[in-house]
Amino acid sequence: MRTSSTIRTRGTVKRTTRVAAALAAGALALSLTACGADEDNGSGDSDDEGGGKQPGASVTLPKLDGESLEVAAVWTGTEQENFKKVLAEFEKRTGAKVTFVPAQDPIINFLGSKIAGGAPPDVAMLPQPGAIKQAVDKGWAKPLGAEATKELGENYSQGWQDIGKVGGKTYGVYYKAANKSLIWYNAQVFENAGAAEPKTWDELLNTAQMVYDSGVTPFSVGGADGWTLTDWFENVYLSQAGPEKYDQLAQHEIKWTDPSVKEALTTLAEIWGKDDYVAGGASGALQTEFPASVTQTFTGGDQPKAGMVYEGDFVQVNIGETKAKVGTDAKVFPFPAVGDTAPVVSGGDAAVVFKDSKAAQALATWLASPDAAEIQAKLGGFLSPNKSVDASVYPNDVQKKIAEALVAAGDDFRFDMSDQAPQAFGGTPGKGEWKVLQDFLKNPKDVAGAQAKLEADAAAAYGG
């Protein structure tokens, strides 16, 4: 089990009001029409043999003709297809053959089965720092080599480098990041309701009432995926309790029975506890997966199933599956301030090497380069913490400003709390925080019961 001290080594990243203001400004490009995604992946020329530093490239890669690699990730749909284009460019530059292996949550369990069967992937994309720590503790993960570490040092702030470290050694390349403090809304619904973008929680509740009075359910909640509910909680808790308490709860230095948790759950119940405010009521939300929670907000003309949906910048991928255009039909505002300042929560996915080969290390080096990130950034629904990525490659001004603000924040951010926890508590479907918050969505009056169960599960996962 992970101890508080090991969490603390990753908990050096800080959040300030300055960063909240910067990220909020980045999210407020609300009247801008999305530009079409550029189909050119901007990869630069490459020769048939592969290897070396290609013309226009920023990174040198070895020649890997005849080498085969497997990369495992939980990504599906458009996100998976876009990532495969990044892998295809690696193949083109090196001559290696890369196969994408679809994984299931929790990915640590999936990887355990693969390793037990003698067939681990060469590289896996891990969505939680806690999962990286577990992979290291089990002896599965391999430290990054000199070239990948050098690429990280050149392209990432110290905070993003530190999140990928365990015991002082670097294991993870945070290829993909997320701003998880955004609420997206159907512009036509807001116009019909006469609603404005709220800046505080009380204003959000007033906006929700206006949307409801106009004949549209205010919120779509993807409750079938427990991680969306942890994100709701973290934003409320960070803004209301403050960054110091947030760090303490993330490290389990205070218990989930703390009064600050009671206050946050009680605040959440102001939305979750009103069936008329959640599309399909609690039972409907618990049967709605995240992608559907987005698409049902931006389909149905003047009568969508909901007017707003909470989640990160990656919502744009799912909006892209509808006819709605980001910046005109689909707009966004920062998660409102519940306390003194608005919350800013980040998440991310890290590439971790499981087979210490020349090819695997080369892939990690590639994913730490701006060349790789820019390919996927052009396709939308993707945010890179790589400070060397040219912001102009993002497909619309909303995404561009969010990306610029994330990079400008440097080390000043808070990482997703559940992703810092042991995966048994913070990252497993049907268990731990995911399951308790699903139960709380079903019965938001039982604040004390939810706190007691959260603490019992956290104590077991953290080892006391």
Secondary structure in CASP SS format (residue, H / E / C, confidence):
PFRMAT SS
TARGET T0000
AUTHOR 0000-0000-0000
METHOD secondary structure of the structure
MODEL  1
M C 1.00
R C 1.00
T C 1.00
S H 1.00
S H 1.00
T H 1.00
I H 1.00
R H 1.00
T H 1.00
R H 1.00
G C 1.00
T C 1.00
V C 1.00
K C 1.00
R C 1.00
T C 1.00
T H 1.00
R H 1.00
V H 1.00
A H 1.00
A H 1.00
A H 1.00
L H 1.00
A H 1.00
A H 1.00
G H 1.00
A H 1.00
L C 1.00
A C 1.00
L C 1.00
S C 1.00
L C 1.00
T C 1.00
A C 1.00
C C 1.00
G C 1.00
A C 1.00
D C 1.00
E C 1.00
D C 1.00
N C 1.00
G C 1.00
S C 1.00
G C 1.00
D C 1.00
S C 1.00
D C 1.00
D C 1.00
E C 1.00
G C 1.00
G C 1.00
G E 1.00
K C 1.00
Q C 1.00
P C 1.00
G C 1.00
A C 1.00
S C 1.00
V C 1.00
T C 1.00
L E 1.00
P C 1.00
K C 1.00
L C 1.00
D C 1.00
G C 1.00
E C 1.00
S E 1.00
L E 1.00
E E 1.00
V E 1.00
A E 1.00
A E 1.00
V C 1.00
W C 1.00
T C 1.00
G H 1.00
T H 1.00
E H 1.00
Q H 1.00
E H 1.00
N H 1.00
F H 1.00
K H 1.00
K H 1.00
V H 1.00
L H 1.00
A H 1.00
E H 1.00
F H 1.00
E H 1.00
K H 1.00
R H 1.00
T H 1.00
G C 1.00
A C 1.00
K E 1.00
V E 1.00
T E 1.00
F E 1.00
V E 1.00
P E 1.00
A C 1.00
Q C 1.00
D C 1.00
P C 1.00
I H 1.00
I H 1.00
N H 1.00
F H 1.00
L H 1.00
G H 1.00
S H 1.00
K H 1.00
I H 1.00
A H 1.00
G C 1.00
G C 1.00
A C 1.00
P C 1.00
P C 1.00
D C 1.00
V E 1.00
A E 1.00
M E 1.00
L E 1.00
P C 1.00
Q C 1.00
P H 1.00
G H 1.00
A H 1.00
I H 1.00
K H 1.00
Q H 1.00
A H 1.00
V H 1.00
D H 1.00
K C 1.00
G C 1.00
W C 1.00
A C 1.00
K E 1.00
P C 1.00
L C 1.00
G C 1.00
A H 1.00
E H 1.00
A H 1.00
T H 1.00
K H 1.00
E H 1.00
L H 1.00
G H 1.00
E H 1.00
N H 1.00
Y C 1.00
S C 1.00
Q H 1.00
G H 1.00
W H 1.00
Q H 1.00
D H 1.00
I H 1.00
G C 1.00
K E 1.00
V E 1.00
G C 1.00
G C 1.00
K E 1.00
T E 1.00
Y C 1.00
G E 1.00
V E 1.00
Y E 1.00
Y E 1.00
K E 1.00
A E 1.00
A E 1.00
N E 1.00
K C 1.00
S C 1.00
L E 1.00
I E 1.00
W E 1.00
Y E 1.00
N E 1.00
A H 1.00
Q H 1.00
V H 1.00
F H 1.00
E H 1.00
N H 1.00
A H 1.00
G C 1.00
A C 1.00
A C 1.00
E C 1.00
P C 1.00
K C 1.00
T E 1.00
W H 1.00
D H 1.00
E H 1.00
L H 1.00
L H 1.00
N H 1.00
T H 1.00
A H 1.00
Q H 1.00
M H 1.00
V H 1.00
Y H 1.00
D H 1.00
S C 1.00
G C 1.00
V C 1.00
T C 1.00
P C 1.00
F E 1.00
S E 1.00
V C 1.00
G C 1.00
G C 1.00
A C 1.00
D C 1.00
G H 1.00
W H 1.00
T H 1.00
L H 1.00
T H 1.00
D H 1.00
W H 1.00
F H 1.00
E H 1.00
N H 1.00
V H 1.00
Y H 1.00
L H 1.00
S H 1.00
Q H 1.00
A H 1.00
G C 1.00
P H 1.00
E H 1.00
K H 1.00
Y H 1.00
D H 1.00
Q H 1.00
L H 1.00
A H 1.00
Q C 1.00
H C 1.00
E C 1.00
I C 1.00
K C 1.00
W C 1.00
T C 1.00
D C 1.00
P H 1.00
S H 1.00
V H 1.00
K H 1.00
E H 1.00
A H 1.00
L H 1.00
T H 1.00
T H 1.00
L H 1.00
A H 1.00
E H 1.00
I H 1.00
W H 1.00
G C 1.00
K C 1.00
D H 1.00
D H 1.00
Y H 1.00
V E 1.00
A C 1.00
G C 1.00
G H 1.00
A H 1.00
S H 1.00
G H 1.00
A H 1.00
L C 1.00
Q C 1.00
T C 1.00
E C 1.00
F H 1.00
P H 1.00
A H 1.00
S H 1.00
V H 1.00
T H 1.00
Q C 1.00
T C 1.00
F C 1.00
T C 1.00
G C 1.00
G C 1.00
D C 1.00
Q C 1.00
P C 1.00
K C 1.00
A C 1.00
G C 1.00
M E 1.00
V E 1.00
Y E 1.00
E C 1.00
G C 1.00
D C 1.00
F C 1.00
V H 1.00
Q H 1.00
V H 1.00
N H 1.00
I H 1.00
G C 1.00
E C 1.00
T C 1.00
K C 1.00
A C 1.00
K C 1.00
V E 1.00
G C 1.00
T C 1.00
D C 1.00
A E 1.00
K E 1.00
V E 1.00
F E 1.00
P E 1.00
F C 1.00
P C 1.00
A E 1.00
V C 1.00
G C 1.00
D C 1.00
T C 1.00
A C 1.00
P C 1.00
V C 1.00
V E 1.00
S E 1.00
G E 1.00
G E 1.00
D E 1.00
A E 1.00
A E 1.00
V E 1.00
V E 1.00
F C 1.00
K C 1.00
D C 1.00
S C 1.00
K H 1.00
A H 1.00
A H 1.00
Q H 1.00
A H 1.00
L H 1.00
A H 1.00
T H 1.00
W H 1.00
L H 1.00
A C 1.00
S C 1.00
P H 1.00
D H 1.00
A H 1.00
A H 1.00
E H 1.00
I H 1.00
Q H 1.00
A H 1.00
K H 1.00
L H 1.00
G C 1.00
G C 1.00
F C 1.00
L E 1.00
S C 1.00
P C 1.00
N C 1.00
K C 1.00
S C 1.00
V C 1.00
D C 1.00
A H 1.00
S H 1.00
V H 1.00
Y C 1.00
P C 1.00
N C 1.00
D H 1.00
V H 1.00
Q H 1.00
K H 1.00
K H 1.00
I H 1.00
A H 1.00
E H 1.00
A H 1.00
L H 1.00
V H 1.00
A H 1.00
A C 1.00
G C 1.00
D C 1.00
D C 1.00
F C 1.00
R E 1.00
F E 1.00
D C 1.00
M H 1.00
S H 1.00
D H 1.00
Q H 1.00
A C 1.00
P C 1.00
Q H 1.00
A H 1.00
F H 1.00
G H 1.00
G C 1.00
T C 1.00
P C 1.00
G C 1.00
K C 1.00
G H 1.00
E H 1.00
W H 1.00
K H 1.00
V H 1.00
L H 1.00
Q H 1.00
D H 1.00
F H 1.00
L H 1.00
K H 1.00
N C 1.00
P C 1.00
K C 1.00
D C 1.00
V H 1.00
A H 1.00
G H 1.00
A H 1.00
Q H 1.00
A H 1.00
K H 1.00
L H 1.00
E H 1.00
A H 1.00
D H 1.00
A H 1.00
A H 1.00
A H 1.00
A H 1.00
Y H 1.00
G C 1.00
G C 1.00
END
